[in-house]
Amino acid sequence: MADETERLTGFLYEIGLLKRYKRTGWLVAGVNNPESIADHSLRAAVIASVLAALEGADPARAALLSLFHDTQETRLTDIPYLAKPYVTKASNEQVTNRQTHGLPRPVADMITDVVGEYEGKCSAEAACARALERRTVPWTDGNPLGPRGGAMIAGAYFRPVA
């Protein structure tokens, strides 16, 4: 039990690193002060839950999938879209299996199930969670859309408010 508690503490610390890692696509695009991966995951969870409610899916499940969808980036970092074809990396499921090894079984099972569902694209909730990837636009200082504090557009549901 002590080993599981130690591993769980380490995992929770590792997830906290997502607050420090910036989204590299925005850095490459020259966006000043880009959002962190944690910022992105929180906003993605809120938007996925709204999309799920509109689509008749489970908003809580869609939010959960979004919260865990980039947890692997604690180990892989946020690889820019243009670099991905040139980089061989472990699958998100493989990274998640390593991250959850030694955690209390209910926690490990929950996380691997959530990541598997997201990566497998096998549910309406996964579709809502995945709808945001590569379809978001940052609105920050220096962006042609103007200073909007990191607000996003995602698909047809989201438009700027006056």
N, C-alpha and C positions, 0 to 999 in steps of 0.2 A: 504493500500500500504506500509506503514512503517513496518508493521509486516512481509510482504513478503520480503522486502528488508533486514530486520534483519535476517530472516531465510535463505535467499540466501547467505548473508555474512557468516553466521555460517556454511552453507553447504560447501562453498568454502574453509573455514578454515579447516573444517573436512577432506576434500579431501587432503589438504596439509599434513595431518598426514601420508599419505601413503609414503612420502619421508623418514619418521623416522622409520617405521616398516620394519624390515628385514624379508626376506622369511625364515620361520622357518625350512623348509625342508633342506635347505642348512646349517643352524646352526646345526641341528641334525646330518647331514652328516660330520660335522667338517670342512666345508669350511670357510677359513679365509675371513673376510669382505664380507659376502654375499650381493647380490643385495637387494635393498629395493623393496617393492611392487610397488612403482612408477616406479623404473627402469624396473622392469619386465613388467609392463603395457605398457610403452613406446616401449620397444623392441618388445613386442607381437603385438602392433599396426602396427609397421613397417613391421614385418614379415607377419602378416595377410594380409596387403595390397598387398604385393608382391605375396603371394599365390593366392589372389583373382584375381590379374591381370593375373597370369598364368592360372587360371581356368575359366576365362571369367566372373567372378563375379564383383561386385562393390568394388573397392579397398578402397574408402573413407568410405563406410558403414562398411566394415570389420574392418578397423582401428578404427572407432567409437565404435563398439561393444567391441573391445579389450581394448580400453581406459577405458570403464566403467565396464568391467567384474569382477573386484575385488574391486570395491568401497565399498562394504559391509564390507570389512576387516578393515575399520576404526572403526567398532563397534565389529566385531567378532574376529579380528586379523587373522593372517595366521595360521590356524590349520594344524599341520603336517599331512601328508597323513596317517601315522600309527595310529594317534589318532582319526581320523574321525569316525571309527566304534563305538567308545566308548563315543562320545560326541553327545548329542542331541542339535541341534541348529535350529534357525529359518531359513526358506528358504531365498535364496538371494532376491527373489521377496518381501518377507515380510519385510526384512531389508530395501530394496530400498523404499518400500511404507512409512516406518517410516522416512527414511532420506529425502524424498521429500515432506512430509506432510507440508503444509503451504508455499511451494515455489510458485512462479508465475506459473500459470497453464501451459503455453507453455513449461517451463523448466521441470516441474514435469512430464508432459506427454512424453516429449522427453526421459527423463532418464528412466522412467518405461517401455516405448516401447523398448528401446535399451536393457535393462536388460532382459525383457521378451523374446525378439527375441534370445538373446544369450542363455538363460537358456532353451528355448523351442526347440533349435536345428532345427529351422524351415526354414532355408534359407541357400543358398550356402555361404553367407557371415558369417553366424554363424558357419558353418562347418570350414571355413578357420580360424576364430578366435579361435575356440575350438581345432584346430589341434595341438596347442602348449602345451596344458596342459598335464603334466606328460610325455612329450616327449622331454624335454629340458635338456641339460647337461651343468652345469656351467664349464667354463674353467677359473680357478683362481689359484693363487699360492697354492701349496700343492695338487693340483688335478693331478691325473696321466696323464691327457691330456696336462698338462703344463700350464704355465702362459699366458693366452690370454685375460686378462682384462674383463672377464665376457661374452665373446662371447658364442653363443649357437648353438647347432645343433637341428634342428626340422625336423623330417621326412626325406624323401628322397631328398628333394629339397636343403637342406643345408649341405654342406660339408666344412671342413676347407680349407682355401686358403693357399697355400704353406707356 
